Amino acid sequence: MGYKKFPDIRRFAWDSSKKQSWNTTVQKSASGRIRTMTNQLYPAWTIKASYNALTDEEARQLLGFIAERKGCYEPFLWLDPEDYKATGVALVNTNGYYQAVMNVGGYVEPVEYIEHVTVYVDGIKQAANTYSVEDGVIKFAVQPTGNVTADYTYYWLVHFSEDGITINKIFDNINKASITLAVVR
């Protein structure tokens, strides 16, 4: 399925946030011993983005995009303003496939939607026709023998957490809104 990209509206307020949660079960015995368990391989991410100064055109663009997604019904691609770019990432060979990843403070998680990909083998840039990219996986026509690294832009697959939006008109051509997104796996 070809997912739509969120409109390129870069007027985020400082009160935007990103939340990570794991749904960990903690069991404590009478002796005080603790056992923990999680059934998640990757964390649940919740992103809140606030817009304090949207133009009328940007507000209409946002309303239209949410209407096209039918609120929280259809997922889309989100280019996070902070976590979106990987540079010089060492990729691991798994049966001839190289999975693109994001690195957040040392925590590594696979990403499926990448673009602007440049691949290097032992530091040498590879021609774009020597590899293909699909669903965040890089595959070479001829398996390289050196260390593979890559630069790319990655997107988060998300959906709106709420089924609609409110746009507040602050002044002539100045609007305010906020959205909450949840990562889709």
N, C-alpha and C positions, 0 to 999 in steps of 0.2 A: 504494500500500500504506500503510495506517495504522500507523505505528510506535508502539510502546509507549514510555512515558517511564520512565526509571529512577526507582525510589522516592526520595522526598524524605528521604533520610537525610543529614543535614548534620553529621556528627561526624568530619570529616577530621582526620588527624594532620598534624603539621608536616612529616613526611618524604614527603608526596605530591609528585609531580613531573609536568612536561609536557616532552616531547621533540619537537623538530622535526628532520626529516632530508630531504635532497633527492636522494640517489642520484646525485651528480655524478661523471662520468667525467673524469679528468684525464690528459692525454697530454703528456709532456715530451720534447722533442727533444734530440738530442745537444748542440745549442747552448745549451740551457737555456730555450728558448722553451716556454711552456705554453699549451695549448689545453684549454678546458673545454667540457663539454656535459652537459646534463641533459635527460631525456625526460619530466620531470614539469612540469605547469603549476602545481601547488600542492604544498606540502610534505606529507610523511607526518607525522602527529601521533600520538604515543603518550602516553597519560595513565596515570599510576600513582596510585591513591588508596588510602590506608591508613586503617583504622578501628581505633582503640585502645580504644574504650569503647562498643561496641554493646550495647544491651539485648538480652535474649533474644528479644523480639518483633521488633526490627530485624534481628537475625541470621536469624530464620526468614523475614522478609520478603525479605532478600537471597538466601537459599537458594532460595526459591520463584521469585523473579524470574529467577535464573540457570537454574533448571530449566525454566521456561516458554520461555526463549530457546534451550534445548537447548545450553547452553554457548556456544561461539562461533558457532553456526550462524546465529542470527537477529540482525540489527542492531536497534538501539534508539536513542532520543533521550537525550542526556546534557546536563543543565544544569550546565555547569562552574561551580564556586564563584567563579571570578574573571573568566572571559571569557564573559559571557552577556548583557550589556546594551549596547545602542547608544542614545545620546542625541544628538539634533540632527545626525544623519548626513545629509550632502548626498548625494542620490541622483541618478544620471546617467540621463537619458532615452535609452533605446535603442529606437527605433521604437515609442514609446508605452508601454514597459514600464520599470519602475524596480526594479532588482535590489537586495535588501537585502545588506549587507556587514558583516563584522566588521573591526575595526581593532585590530591587535596591534602596538603600538609603531611605528605608521606603515605597517606592512605591511597591505594590504587584500585580503581574500579573500571571495568570495560565500558567503552562507549560504542554506540552503533551507528551514529550519524555524523560523518566527518566530511569536510571539504577542504579545498586549498591544500591538498596533500603533496608534500615533497619527501621523497624517500632517499636515504643514504645507505650505502654499504661500505663499511670501513671509512666513513667520512666522505665518500665520493657520491655526489648527486647522481641519481639514476634517472634515465629517460622515462618519461611518463608512459611510453608504450611497452616498457619492460615489466610492468606490474598492473594489476587491476585492484579496484577498491569496491567492496560491496558489503553493506551492513557493518561497517567499521572494521572489516577484515581486509588486510592487504595480502595479495597472493601474486607471486612472481611467475612469469612464463617459464623461466629457468631458475631453479633454486639457487640462491646466492650462498657462498661459503663463508662470508665474513659476518661481522656484527651489523645488524640492521637497526637504524634509527630513523625517526620521522618527525616532521613538523606538520601540524594540521590544526584546523579549527573544528571544534566539536560542539554538537547541540545536545540539549537535554530533551528527551521525549516526555512531555507533560500533558496534563489536562487541567482545566479550570476546576478548582475545588468547589466553587459556588456556581449555581446554574444561571447567573445573570450578573449584571454590573449596574452601578449607579454612577453617573457622571454629574458632578456638581459644578455649576457655572459660578465662578468666582467674580469675574469681571469680563468686560468685552474681550473676547478671544483668549480668555484664560479659564481653564477648566481643571478640576481636580478629580482623581479617581484612584482606586487601588484594586489590585487583583491578587488572588492567592492561587498558586499552582502546586500540583502534586506530581512527582515523577511517576511515570508509568513504566512498568517492567514487562 
